[in-house]
Amino acid sequence: MSVLVDARGLLCPLPVLRLRKVLLGQAAGARVRLLATDAMAAVDVPHFCDESGHALIGQRDLEDGAIEFVVERGPSAPSAAGGLTPEGI
């Protein structure tokens, strides 16, 4: 079962920030679904995943104009207890 982050109606950078916050509280391998209506999320979410060590499992356009992303928390991504950014940044 995945966690849902509903960021419909929010503009950049809020969808990614909400996703990041939820991922920080998840164990490695956990999946999070993000719904966003901001077109920039199609650029921002994949970039965020690449930079943060998470895996973008899927992305699709929904009939209501939203974009659905499925993101898997990476094993080396920081946790809420371990800090907010990976080492070296």
C-alpha positions in Angstrom: 0.0 0.0 0.0 1.4 3.4 -0.9 1.0 6.7 0.7 -0.8 9.5 -1.2 0.3 13.1 -1.4 -2.4 15.2 -2.9 -0.7 18.3 -4.3 -3.4 19.3 -6.8 -3.7 23.0 -7.0 -0.3 23.7 -5.6 2.4 25.5 -7.6 6.1 24.8 -7.9 8.0 24.1 -5.6 5.2 22.9 -3.2 4.4 19.5 -4.8 8.1 18.4 -4.6 8.4 19.8 -1.0 5.3 17.9 0.1 6.7 14.7 -1.6 10.1 15.2 0.1 8.5 15.7 3.5 6.5 12.5 3.2 9.5 10.5 1.8 11.6 11.5 4.8 9.2 9.7 7.1 9.2 6.5 5.1 11.4 3.4 5.2 13.6 2.6 2.2 11.6 0.9 -0.5 8.3 2.5 0.5 6.2 3.9 -2.3 4.5 7.3 -2.4 1.9 8.4 -4.9 1.9 12.1 -5.7 -0.9 13.9 -7.5 -0.1 17.3 -9.0 -1.7 19.7 -11.4 1.3 22.0 -11.9 2.9 21.2 -15.2 6.3 21.9 -13.8 6.0 18.8 -11.6 6.7 16.8 -14.7 10.2 18.3 -14.7 10.7 18.8 -11.0 9.7 15.4 -9.7 12.1 13.4 -11.9 14.9 15.8 -11.2 14.2 15.6 -7.4 14.3 11.8 -7.6 17.6 11.8 -9.5 19.2 14.2 -7.1 17.8 12.7 -3.9 18.4 9.0 -4.5 14.7 8.0 -4.9 13.3 6.0 -7.9 10.6 7.4 -10.1 8.6 4.2 -10.7 5.9 5.6 -12.9 4.4 8.8 -14.2 1.1 9.2 -16.0 -1.4 11.9 -17.0 -4.9 11.5 -15.4 -8.2 12.4 -17.1 -8.8 15.3 -14.7 -5.6 17.1 -15.8 -3.5 15.9 -12.9 -0.2 14.0 -13.2 0.3 10.9 -11.0 3.8 10.0 -9.9 4.8 6.9 -8.1 8.1 7.3 -6.2 10.0 4.7 -4.3 12.2 5.9 -1.4 15.8 5.2 -2.0 18.0 3.2 0.4 20.6 5.9 0.7 18.3 8.9 0.9 18.3 10.7 4.2 15.7 10.0 6.8 14.0 12.6 9.0 16.2 11.4 11.9 19.4 11.5 9.8 19.2 15.0 8.3 17.5 16.7 5.4 20.2 16.6 2.8 22.5 13.9 1.5 26.2 14.1 2.5 28.2 16.3 0.2 25.5 18.8 -0.7 
